[in-house]
């Protein structure tokens, strides 16, 4: 039997989630980040904080989408491999047998961990490794454009919509990321 991170409680009510493509609230923003070759956004209301890259401890028998765990003010924080979830090559690790969990190479020093928390429902929390922060982006008042059909289905499932203004930015759903099959533990 498999389950995803934090699903020991009942599944959140999908009706409590914001509409994926409808108009957005005034002044709504997202934090843009480069992950691999793409530009992705996290809604500000789903970002708890951004922290510098730090040592990650290996989680034995961890699912493919989990890089490892670290501590944040005394609490254990799971760190997600965003590249694995988005179908890109994972970052190089100093210790290959550990799947990158012990020390991720960051030649530019720009990698960060975006600590995300669901805005509704279970309020699950995790860190998401990104290659580089790229500033704040305003969400268009008219709403997000639909994800392009050229995106792989697994990626389209994680994207709520796209900020079409250049440079285009795909806005990610934190809840859908945390429910990804790549984060499912075998029980």
KAMO-V764748 format. One record per residue. N is the residue number from 1. RES is the residue in three letters. PSI is psi as a letter, one per 30 degrees, with the letter a starting at -180 (none if undefined). D_CENTER is the distance of its C-alpha to the mean C-alpha in Angstrom with 2 decimals. Layout:
# KAMO-V764748
((N RES PSI D_CENTER) (N RES PSI D_CENTER))
This chain:
# KAMO-V764748
((1 UNK k 24.24) (2 UNK l 20.47) (3 UNK l 17.91) (4 UNK l 14.23) (5 UNK k 12.98) (6 UNK g 15.06) (7 UNK g 16.96) (8 UNK f 20.33) (9 UNK l 20.87) (10 UNK l 21.51) (11 UNK k 18.92) (12 UNK l 18.12) (13 UNK j 20.39) (14 UNK f 18.78) (15 UNK f 21.38) (16 UNK f 19.90) (17 UNK k 16.79) (18 UNK l 17.38) (19 UNK k 18.82) (20 UNK e 16.50) (21 UNK g 18.95) (22 UNK l 21.54) (23 UNK k 22.57) (24 UNK l 20.36) (25 UNK l 21.80) (26 UNK k 23.70) (27 UNK g 21.94) (28 UNK k 18.41) (29 UNK l 16.02) (30 UNK l 12.53) (31 UNK j 11.40) (32 UNK k 11.38) (33 UNK k 10.09) (34 UNK k 11.45) (35 UNK j 9.72) (36 UNK b 12.85) (37 UNK g 15.15) (38 UNK l 12.95) (39 UNK k 12.11) (40 UNK l 9.00) (41 UNK k 8.90) (42 UNK k 7.50) (43 UNK k 10.65) (44 UNK e 12.60) (45 UNK f 13.63) (46 UNK g 10.23) (47 UNK k 9.98) (48 UNK e 12.39) (49 UNK l 12.86) (50 UNK k 12.14) (51 UNK l 13.95) (52 UNK l 15.63) (53 UNK k 14.98) (54 UNK l 17.05) (55 UNK k 18.58) (56 UNK k 16.60) (57 UNK k 18.87) (58 UNK k 18.90) (59 UNK j 18.40) (60 UNK k 21.19) (61 UNK g 20.77) (62 UNK l 16.99) (63 UNK l 15.20) (64 UNK f 14.15) (65 UNK g 10.38) (66 UNK j 11.09) (67 UNK e 12.27) (68 UNK a 14.20) (69 UNK l 14.78) (70 UNK a 16.07) (71 UNK k 17.80) (72 UNK j 17.20) (73 UNK h 20.56) (74 UNK f 21.78) (75 UNK k 18.95) (76 UNK k 17.10) (77 UNK j 13.36) (78 UNK k 11.47) (79 UNK k 9.28) (80 UNK k 6.90) (81 UNK j 8.05) (82 UNK e 5.63) (83 UNK e 9.16) (84 UNK e 10.37) (85 UNK e 8.12) (86 UNK g 9.22) (87 UNK g 12.69) (88 UNK l 13.33) (89 UNK k 15.33) (90 UNK l 13.79) (91 UNK l 14.95) (92 UNK k 18.54) (93 UNK l 19.47) (94 UNK f 22.70) (95 UNK j 23.43) (96 UNK e 22.72) (97 UNK f 23.80) (98 UNK g 21.07) (99 UNK g 18.31) (100 UNK f 17.19) (101 UNK e 16.67) (102 UNK e 19.65) (103 UNK j 19.27) (104 UNK k 16.92) (105 UNK k 19.10) (106 UNK i 18.23) (107 UNK e 21.36) (108 UNK f 20.61) (109 UNK g 19.38) (110 UNK f 16.64) (111 UNK k 13.57) (112 UNK l 11.77) (113 UNK j 9.49) (114 UNK j 7.72) (115 UNK j 8.66) (116 UNK l 7.32) (117 UNK k 9.88) (118 UNK k 10.84) (119 UNK f 13.54) (120 UNK l 15.86) (121 UNK b 16.82) (122 UNK f 16.15) (123 UNK h 14.20) (124 UNK l 12.18) (125 UNK k 10.37) (126 UNK l 8.26) (127 UNK k 7.47) (128 UNK j 4.77) (129 UNK k 7.48) (130 UNK l 8.25) (131 UNK e 11.83) (132 UNK k 13.12) (133 UNK k 12.92) (134 UNK g 14.91) (135 UNK a 16.00) (136 UNK k 15.97) (137 UNK k 16.50) (138 UNK k 18.65) (139 UNK k 17.77) (140 UNK k 20.99) (141 UNK e 23.42) (142 UNK f 24.26) (143 UNK l 20.76) (144 UNK l 18.16) (145 UNK l 19.52) (146 UNK l 18.69) (147 UNK k 16.42) (148 UNK k 18.95) (149 UNK f 20.55) (150 UNK f 20.32) (151 UNK k 16.62) (152 UNK k 16.51) (153 UNK e 16.39) (154 UNK e 13.39) (155 UNK e 11.32) (156 UNK e 13.37) (157 UNK f 12.48) (158 UNK f 8.80) (159 UNK k 10.26) (160 UNK f 12.36) (161 UNK a 14.44) (162 UNK k 15.27) (163 UNK j 16.91) (164 UNK f 19.89) (165 UNK k 21.55) (166 UNK k 21.51) (167 UNK k 19.31) (168 UNK k 17.41) (169 UNK k 13.79) (170 UNK k 11.61) (171 UNK k 9.93) (172 UNK k 6.86) (173 UNK j 7.67) (174 UNK e 6.00) (175 UNK e 9.10) (176 UNK e 8.99) (177 UNK e 5.81) (178 UNK f 7.82) (179 UNK g 10.85) (180 UNK k 10.25) (181 UNK f 13.56) (182 UNK f 12.17) (183 UNK g 11.44) (184 UNK k 14.91) (185 UNK k 17.57) (186 UNK k 21.11) (187 UNK none 23.54))
